[in-house]
Amino acid sequence: MALWKRKENKTNMRFPEFLKKNGTIGFVAPSFGCNIEPYKTSFNHALEKFHEMGYQTTLGPNCFEGSGIGISNTPEKCAAELNKMYLSDEADAIISCGGGELMCEILDDVDFDAIKAAKPKWYMGYSDNTNFTFLLTTICDVASIYGPCAGTFGMEPWDESIEDCFSLFTGKKLTMQSYPLWEKEGLRDEEHPLEPYNLTEQSLVRSFMTKKDQAGEVQAFETEGNIEFKGRLIGGCMDCLVNLTGTKFDQVKSFNERYKEDGIIWYLESCDLNVFGIRRAIWQMIHAGWFEHVKGFLIGRPLHFGEEMIGLDQYHAVIDLLKEYQVPVLMDLDIGHLAPMMTLINGSVASVCAENGKVKINMELV
């Protein structure tokens, strides 16, 4: 039985029904498919695990495809697969097969009007899947899940974060908290496709607040004290977000306006971006007006963790610009490409509490 309780929804945001016992999980590959190792074996094993747990599965035609450029197939075929899986009754909830490079190219053929009018359905994925998770929420006012892709569920045994993710996917858990260790170098490869996370690094959430100095300039400072803030949650992979900025798919200003009474919490993480790429992305989002009504920022560990370039590190790449909003900025969170990751719901109202290098995020479906 699901433990969450849906409160009266007085906003535009729509929340899908969570996956029920014996429900059907649909799989699509709008980004990379699981056509090569270790992804093919791990995906097949994930399917076996879901079947053993009593769930049904249905696969789109691109799940094992690899004929596309930066995605599983042609943009048209990837969009058609996604449209069909979302709009039909074939699946109760959807998990993406994987991340990739050019999922943005399918967007012209994604039927956002039909999706907005349809019964809402959970879609889960991360990285390149930001191209749908983010737009599903900001354009269609439908909540989405930023979490692991399909093959990750094939690991043996499941990591605690994967257990937590599936508990959220089935409606049993809406609170996430930081994990004690993280993975700097994974061990999964062609010969070890089911290898679990290689958790070797101590997790430490770094919390930054701001104050004005004697000259009236805003300065950031780090603290281990208690920090709490609340707002409507939105975000994803900055590599994808900055690519969407200023396009016809950028409807963030109207999203912010609709939910300004809640305030907005942004979570951001990065893949290919180095520290200068991160800083440029932050600058562009600022000047596009994305951070209006912001209540706080959750910054995941970048894939380029610990790298410095010409005097700039991952912290100043972010803090030097975001400090002007005078809201909390939490960094090195379990979000993104360096596992494990906390599973987050775009469109939920999140209450964030950080203290002594740890963070807890409670999400409400209101």
C-alpha positions in Angstrom: 0.0 0.0 0.0 1.3 3.4 -0.9 2.2 5.6 2.1 2.0 9.0 0.5 -1.1 11.1 0.9 -2.2 13.4 -1.9 -3.3 16.8 -0.6 -5.8 19.0 -2.3 -4.1 20.3 -5.4 -4.8 24.1 -5.7 -2.2 24.6 -8.5 -1.9 23.6 -12.1 0.5 20.8 -11.4 -0.7 17.3 -12.1 0.7 14.3 -10.4 0.5 10.8 -12.1 -0.6 7.7 -10.2 2.3 5.7 -8.9 3.1 2.3 -10.2 0.8 -0.2 -8.5 1.4 -3.9 -7.7 1.4 -6.0 -10.9 1.4 -2.8 -12.9 3.2 -2.4 -16.3 6.4 -0.5 -16.8 7.1 0.9 -20.2 10.6 1.3 -21.6 11.6 3.7 -24.3 14.9 4.9 -25.8 14.5 8.6 -26.8 18.3 8.9 -26.1 20.7 5.9 -26.2 19.3 2.4 -26.5 20.7 -0.7 -24.7 22.3 -2.1 -27.8 25.9 -2.6 -26.5 27.5 -4.0 -23.4 27.3 -3.5 -20.5 24.0 -1.8 -21.1 22.3 -4.7 -22.9 23.0 -7.3 -20.2 22.1 -4.9 -17.4 18.9 -3.9 -19.0 17.9 -7.5 -19.6 18.7 -8.3 -16.0 16.6 -5.4 -14.9 13.7 -6.7 -16.8 14.1 -10.1 -15.2 14.1 -8.5 -11.7 11.0 -6.5 -12.4 9.2 -9.7 -13.6 10.4 -11.5 -10.4 8.9 -8.6 -8.4 5.5 -9.2 -10.1 5.5 -6.3 -12.6 4.7 -6.5 -16.3 7.0 -4.8 -18.8 6.5 -3.5 -22.4 9.3 -2.3 -24.6 9.3 0.3 -27.3 10.9 -0.6 -30.7 14.1 1.4 -30.0 15.1 -0.2 -26.7 17.9 -2.3 -28.3 18.5 0.1 -31.2 21.8 1.8 -31.9 21.4 3.1 -35.5 20.9 6.7 -34.6 23.4 9.6 -34.1 23.6 10.4 -30.4 20.3 8.7 -29.8 18.9 5.2 -30.4 17.3 5.8 -33.8 16.2 8.7 -36.0 14.7 11.7 -34.2 11.3 11.0 -35.8 11.3 7.3 -34.7 12.4 8.2 -31.2 9.7 10.8 -30.8 7.1 8.4 -32.2 8.1 5.8 -29.7 7.8 8.2 -26.8 4.5 9.7 -28.0 3.0 6.2 -28.3 4.2 4.9 -25.0 3.0 8.0 -23.2 -0.3 8.5 -24.9 -1.5 4.8 -25.0 -2.7 2.6 -22.2 0.1 0.2 -22.8 2.2 1.2 -19.8 1.3 2.6 -16.4 4.7 4.4 -15.9 7.7 4.9 -18.1 11.5 4.5 -17.5 14.0 5.6 -20.1 16.6 3.1 -21.3 19.5 5.5 -20.9 21.1 8.9 -21.4 22.9 10.0 -24.5 23.8 13.1 -26.5 21.1 14.4 -28.9 17.7 13.8 -27.4 17.0 17.5 -28.1 16.6 16.6 -31.8 13.4 14.6 -31.1 11.6 17.6 -29.5 10.1 18.9 -32.7 8.2 15.7 -33.1 7.1 15.2 -29.5 3.4 15.9 -29.3 3.4 18.2 -26.2 -0.2 19.3 -26.9 -1.5 15.7 -26.8 0.7 14.9 -23.8 -0.6 17.9 -21.9 -4.2 16.9 -22.6 -3.6 13.2 -21.7 -3.9 11.4 -18.4 -0.5 12.2 -16.6 2.0 9.3 -16.5 5.3 9.1 -14.6 8.4 9.4 -16.8 11.8 8.7 -15.2 15.3 9.3 -16.5 18.2 11.7 -16.1 21.0 13.3 -18.0 19.9 13.7 -21.6 16.4 12.8 -20.5 16.3 16.3 -19.0 15.0 17.2 -22.5 11.7 15.5 -21.6 11.5 15.5 -17.7 12.1 19.3 -17.6 9.7 20.1 -20.5 7.0 17.7 -19.3 6.9 19.8 -16.1 7.5 23.3 -17.4 5.4 23.1 -20.5 2.7 20.5 -19.6 2.5 21.1 -15.8 3.0 17.3 -15.3 5.3 16.1 -12.6 8.2 14.0 -13.7 11.0 11.9 -12.0 14.7 12.7 -12.3 16.2 9.4 -11.4 18.2 6.4 -12.7 17.7 4.9 -16.1 16.6 1.3 -16.8 19.9 -0.5 -16.9 20.8 0.7 -13.4 18.1 -1.6 -12.0 20.0 -4.6 -13.3 22.8 -4.2 -10.7 23.4 -6.9 -8.2 22.6 -6.2 -5.4 20.5 -3.0 -5.6 22.2 -0.1 -3.9 20.3 1.7 -1.2 19.7 4.6 -3.5 18.1 2.3 -6.1 15.8 0.8 -3.4 14.8 4.3 -2.5 14.2 5.2 -6.1 11.9 2.3 -6.7 10.1 3.0 -3.4 9.4 6.5 -4.8 8.4 5.1 -8.1 5.8 2.9 -6.4 4.6 5.7 -4.0 6.0 4.4 -0.8 8.6 7.1 -0.2 8.7 10.8 -0.8 11.7 11.7 1.3 15.3 11.5 0.1 18.5 12.1 2.1 22.1 12.2 1.3 24.1 8.9 1.2 27.3 8.4 3.2 29.6 7.4 0.3 29.8 8.1 -3.5 31.4 6.6 -6.5 34.4 8.3 -8.1 35.3 5.4 -10.5 32.7 2.8 -11.5 33.6 -0.9 -12.0 30.8 -1.8 -14.4 32.1 -2.7 -17.8 31.5 -5.2 -20.6 32.8 -8.1 -18.5 31.0 -7.0 -15.3 27.7 -5.6 -16.5 25.9 -6.2 -13.1 28.5 -4.7 -10.9 27.1 -2.5 -8.1 28.4 1.0 -7.3 32.0 1.3 -6.2 31.4 3.6 -3.2 34.7 4.9 -2.0 34.4 8.6 -1.4 33.0 10.3 1.7 30.0 12.4 1.0 29.9 16.0 2.2 27.2 18.5 1.3 28.7 22.0 1.3 26.3 24.7 2.3 26.7 28.4 1.4 24.8 31.4 2.6 25.2 35.1 1.9 25.6 38.4 3.8 26.5 41.9 2.8 29.8 43.4 3.8 30.5 46.9 5.1 30.5 48.2 1.5 27.1 46.6 0.8 28.5 43.9 -1.4 27.0 40.5 -1.2 29.5 37.9 0.0 29.0 34.1 0.2 30.2 32.1 3.2 30.2 28.4 4.0 28.3 27.1 7.1 27.6 23.8 8.8 24.6 25.2 10.6 21.0 24.4 10.0 19.6 25.6 6.7 15.9 25.2 5.7 14.0 26.3 2.7 11.0 25.3 0.7 9.7 25.7 -2.9 8.6 24.0 -6.1 11.3 21.7 -7.4 12.6 21.9 -11.0 15.9 21.2 -12.7 18.1 18.7 -14.4 21.3 18.4 -16.3 22.8 21.8 -17.2 24.3 20.5 -20.4 20.7 20.1 -21.7 19.1 23.0 -19.9 21.4 25.6 -21.4 20.8 24.1 -24.8 17.0 24.7 -24.3 17.5 28.2 -23.1 15.9 30.8 -25.4 14.3 28.2 -27.7 10.6 27.8 -28.4 10.7 25.0 -25.7 11.9 27.5 -23.1 8.7 28.3 -21.2 10.4 28.7 -17.8 9.4 32.3 -17.3 5.7 31.4 -17.5 6.3 28.4 -15.2 8.0 30.6 -12.7 5.1 33.0 -12.8 2.5 30.2 -12.3 4.3 29.0 -9.2 5.8 32.2 -7.8 3.7 31.9 -4.6 5.5 28.7 -3.8 8.9 29.9 -4.9 11.2 27.8 -6.9 14.0 25.4 -5.9 16.4 24.7 -8.7 18.5 21.5 -8.7 21.4 21.5 -11.3 24.1 19.0 -12.2 26.5 18.7 -15.1 28.1 16.0 -17.3 30.5 17.2 -20.0 30.7 20.8 -18.8 34.0 21.9 -17.3 34.1 24.7 -14.7 34.0 27.4 -17.3 31.2 25.6 -19.1 29.3 25.5 -15.8 29.8 29.2 -15.2 28.7 30.1 -18.7 25.6 28.0 -18.3 24.7 29.6 -15.0 25.3 33.1 -16.6 23.0 32.2 -19.5 20.2 30.9 -17.3 20.4 34.0 -15.1 20.2 36.3 -18.1 17.2 34.3 -19.5 15.3 35.1 -16.3 15.2 31.5 -15.2 15.9 32.1 -11.5 13.1 34.6 -10.7 11.3 33.7 -7.5 14.1 31.3 -6.5 14.2 30.1 -2.9 17.4 28.0 -3.1 19.7 25.9 -5.2 20.7 22.2 -5.0 23.9 21.6 -7.0 24.9 18.0 -7.7 28.4 16.7 -7.9 29.7 17.5 -11.5 31.1 14.7 -13.5 34.3 16.8 -13.7 34.5 16.7 -9.9 37.5 18.4 -8.3 38.9 19.8 -11.6 40.2 23.4 -11.6 41.1 25.6 -14.6 43.0 28.8 -14.5 42.1 29.6 -10.9 38.4 28.6 -11.2 37.0 25.6 -9.2 33.5 24.0 -9.2 32.4 26.0 -6.2 33.3 29.5 -7.5 31.9 28.6 -10.9 28.5 28.6 -9.2 28.7 30.6 -6.1 30.2 33.8 -7.6 27.1 34.2 -9.7 24.3 32.7 -7.6 25.2 34.7 -4.5 23.4 37.7 -5.9 20.1 35.9 -5.2 20.9 35.8 -1.5 19.4 32.4 -1.1 21.0 29.1 0.2 23.2 27.2 -2.3 23.9 23.6 -1.4 26.7 21.9 -3.3 28.1 18.4 -3.9 24.7 16.7 -3.5 23.9 13.2 -4.6 22.3 14.4 -7.8 23.6 13.5 -11.3 26.3 11.5 -12.9 28.5 10.5 -9.9 26.4 7.8 -8.1 24.5 7.4 -6.0 21.7 9.9 -6.7 18.7 11.0 -4.8 15.6 10.6 -6.9 13.7 13.9 -7.3 10.2 14.8 -8.5 10.0 17.8 -10.8 6.9 19.8 -9.9 6.7 18.7 -6.3 6.9 21.1 -3.4 10.2 20.3 -1.6 11.2 21.1 2.0 15.0 21.0 2.2 17.0 20.7 5.4 20.8 20.8 5.5 23.1 20.5 8.5 26.6 19.2 9.2 27.3 18.1 5.7 24.0 16.2 5.2 20.7 17.0 3.5 17.2 15.8 3.7 14.5 16.6 1.0 10.8 15.9 1.6 8.6 16.2 -1.4 4.9 17.0 -1.3 2.5 16.4 -4.2 0.5 19.6 -4.0 
